[in-house]
Amino acid sequence: MSKRIFEFLCEDGHISDVYIDAKIRATNCKECDKLAHRIISKPMVKLEGVTGSFPGAAMQWERKREEKMAQERRAASE
């Protein structure tokens, strides 16, 4: 069995995350105990504003580091 986290929606509109076997399509709602069906969740995507590329952690670190270095250079020259 492979378990994953899925979102479920009940008829009352409650959305809950459940760590459950991938084959299971319905379960009881955590809030109202009514039948909740598995839904397709929207992914969380963050695009870089200018190029539209997907920034990775290394790219973000590099950008922040470069900004910090530029601030330090400006402070040292004043």
C-alpha positions in Angstrom: 0.0 0.0 0.0 1.3 3.5 -0.8 -0.1 6.2 1.4 -0.2 9.9 0.4 -1.8 13.1 1.4 -5.0 13.8 -0.5 -7.7 16.5 -0.1 -11.3 15.4 0.4 -14.5 17.5 0.0 -17.8 16.6 1.8 -21.3 17.7 0.7 -21.2 20.5 3.4 -18.1 22.0 1.7 -15.5 21.0 4.3 -12.1 20.4 2.8 -9.7 18.2 4.7 -6.3 16.7 4.1 -6.0 13.0 4.8 -3.0 10.7 4.8 -4.5 7.7 3.2 -4.0 4.8 0.8 -3.8 6.0 -2.8 -6.5 3.7 -3.9 -9.2 5.1 -1.6 -11.5 7.6 -3.3 -13.9 8.5 -0.4 -13.7 8.7 3.4 -15.7 10.3 6.2 -15.3 14.1 6.8 -13.2 15.0 9.8 -15.6 17.8 10.8 -19.2 16.5 10.1 -18.5 12.8 9.5 -20.4 12.8 6.2 -19.0 11.1 3.1 -16.2 13.1 1.5 -14.8 12.5 -2.0 -11.3 12.9 -3.1 -10.7 16.1 -5.1 -7.9 17.2 -7.4 -6.0 19.9 -5.6 -4.6 22.9 -7.3 -0.8 22.9 -7.2 1.2 25.7 -5.5 3.4 27.1 -8.3 5.7 30.1 -7.9 7.1 31.6 -11.1 9.9 34.0 -11.3 8.4 37.4 -12.2 10.5 38.4 -15.2 11.4 35.2 -17.0 8.6 33.0 -15.9 11.0 30.2 -14.9 10.6 28.1 -11.8 13.1 29.3 -9.2 14.8 26.6 -7.2 16.2 27.0 -3.7 19.7 27.5 -5.1 18.5 30.2 -7.4 16.7 32.0 -4.6 19.7 31.7 -2.3 22.0 33.1 -5.1 19.7 36.1 -5.7 19.4 36.9 -2.0 23.1 36.6 -1.5 23.8 38.9 -4.5 21.3 41.5 -3.1 23.1 41.3 0.3 26.5 41.7 -1.2 25.3 44.7 -3.2 24.0 46.3 0.0 27.3 45.6 1.8 29.2 47.2 -1.1 27.0 50.3 -1.0 27.4 50.6 2.8 31.2 50.2 2.6 31.5 52.8 -0.1 29.6 55.5 1.9 
